[in-house]
Amino acid sequence: MDLDIIQTKATFDFHAFKLKVIYNRMKTLYDMEKYDEAMSEAKLGIEEAIKEDRMVYMGNFYYYLGQCYEKLGYEDVEISKQYHKAQLFFELLGKDYLLSILKDLKGKWCY
């Protein structure tokens, strides 16, 4: 048996895992209506994604940041900025399903 093939398939991507954990924590906090904490996690996720050059969750982080801004009563222009950033990442990454959800649920803030 070729152990090199097994080892190659068994590699662990710590940075991708870390972003997934941050995303899940953010989503859970949002669902628990802990919007300030969810907002902090979204910002942390954005920082970590930029630092590690991992863009896969960027649209999701900006989407939840926009939702937190809504719940916390931020100005419409700030809410709109977050949803627009989410829209850009969903478009760039070809996440059509998430893009359609964004436009259906948050269309008034999208460009």
C-alpha positions in Angstrom: 0.0 0.0 0.0 1.3 3.4 -0.9 1.3 5.4 2.4 2.2 8.7 0.6 -1.3 8.7 -1.0 -2.9 8.1 2.4 -0.9 10.8 4.0 -1.7 13.3 1.2 -5.4 12.7 1.6 -5.2 13.0 5.4 -3.8 16.5 5.5 -5.5 18.9 7.9 -6.0 22.5 6.9 -5.9 24.3 10.2 -6.7 27.7 8.8 -9.8 26.5 7.0 -10.9 24.7 10.1 -10.4 27.8 12.2 -12.5 29.9 9.9 -15.3 27.3 9.9 -15.2 27.3 13.8 -15.4 31.1 13.8 -18.3 31.0 11.3 -20.2 28.4 13.3 -19.7 30.3 16.5 -20.9 33.6 14.9 -24.0 31.9 13.5 -24.8 30.3 16.8 -24.4 33.6 18.7 -26.6 35.3 16.1 -29.3 32.6 16.5 -29.1 33.1 20.3 -29.8 36.8 19.7 -26.3 37.7 21.1 -25.8 40.3 18.3 -22.8 42.1 19.8 -20.9 38.9 20.3 -21.9 37.7 16.8 -20.7 41.0 15.4 -17.3 40.5 17.1 -17.0 37.0 15.7 -17.9 38.3 12.2 -15.2 40.9 12.4 -12.7 38.3 13.7 -13.6 36.0 10.8 -13.0 38.8 8.3 -9.6 39.7 9.9 -8.5 36.0 10.0 -9.7 35.4 6.4 -7.7 38.4 5.1 -4.7 37.5 7.2 -4.7 33.9 6.0 -5.7 34.8 2.4 -8.8 32.6 2.7 -11.9 34.2 1.1 -14.3 31.3 1.2 -16.4 32.6 4.1 -16.0 36.3 3.5 -19.5 36.8 2.0 -21.0 34.9 4.9 -19.1 37.0 7.5 -20.2 40.2 5.8 -23.8 38.9 5.5 -24.0 38.2 9.3 -22.3 41.5 10.1 -25.0 43.2 8.1 -27.7 41.3 10.0 -26.1 42.2 13.3 -26.0 45.8 12.3 -29.7 45.6 11.5 -30.6 44.1 14.8 -28.5 46.6 16.7 -30.0 49.6 14.9 -27.1 50.8 12.9 -27.6 53.4 10.2 -29.0 52.1 6.9 -25.8 53.2 5.0 -23.6 51.0 7.3 -26.0 48.0 6.9 -26.0 48.5 3.1 -22.2 48.5 3.0 -22.0 45.1 4.7 -24.6 43.5 2.4 -22.9 45.0 -0.6 -19.6 43.4 0.4 -21.3 40.1 0.9 -22.9 40.4 -2.5 -19.5 41.1 -4.1 -17.9 38.0 -2.5 -20.9 35.8 -3.4 -20.6 36.9 -7.0 -16.8 36.5 -7.2 -16.9 33.1 -5.6 -19.8 31.9 -7.7 -22.1 31.3 -4.7 -25.3 31.8 -6.7 -27.5 30.2 -4.1 -26.3 32.5 -1.3 -26.5 35.4 -3.7 -30.1 34.7 -4.4 -30.9 34.4 -0.7 -29.2 37.8 -0.1 -31.2 39.4 -2.8 -34.4 37.9 -1.7 -34.1 38.7 2.0 -32.0 41.8 1.9 -32.6 43.3 -1.5 -33.4 46.7 -0.3 -29.8 47.1 0.9 -28.2 45.6 -2.1 -27.1 47.6 -5.2 
